[in-house]
C-alpha cells in the first residue's frame, strides 16, 4: 500500500534521525509501516512517529538499524521483506 502524501511530506521534511532514515528508505521502496512494525516489534503508531523524526528508543534501536541495512541493499519491497523475515525469524 503506497504511503500517503502527508506521510511522504513528513518523511522528506523531518529532521535527520535514525527513524527518518528508515522512513526515507521505506518510502523509496514502498516498504509498508505494517512490515516495519512487525520486523521491529513496534506499533504502527510508533513507526509513524519515527518516520516523522521521533527518537528511536533504546530497545528498538538494534532492530531498526538491522532493518535499515536490509532496506539499503534491497532492490524491491518484496526482496526487503524476504530478507527481514530471515533476519528477524518472521513468517512471510
Buried (B, 14 or more C-beta within 10 A) or exposed (E): EEBEEEBBEBBEEBEEBBBBBBBBBBBEBEBBBEBBBBBBEBEEEBBBBBBBBBEBEEEBBEBBBBBBEBBEEBEEBEBBBBBBBEBBEEEE
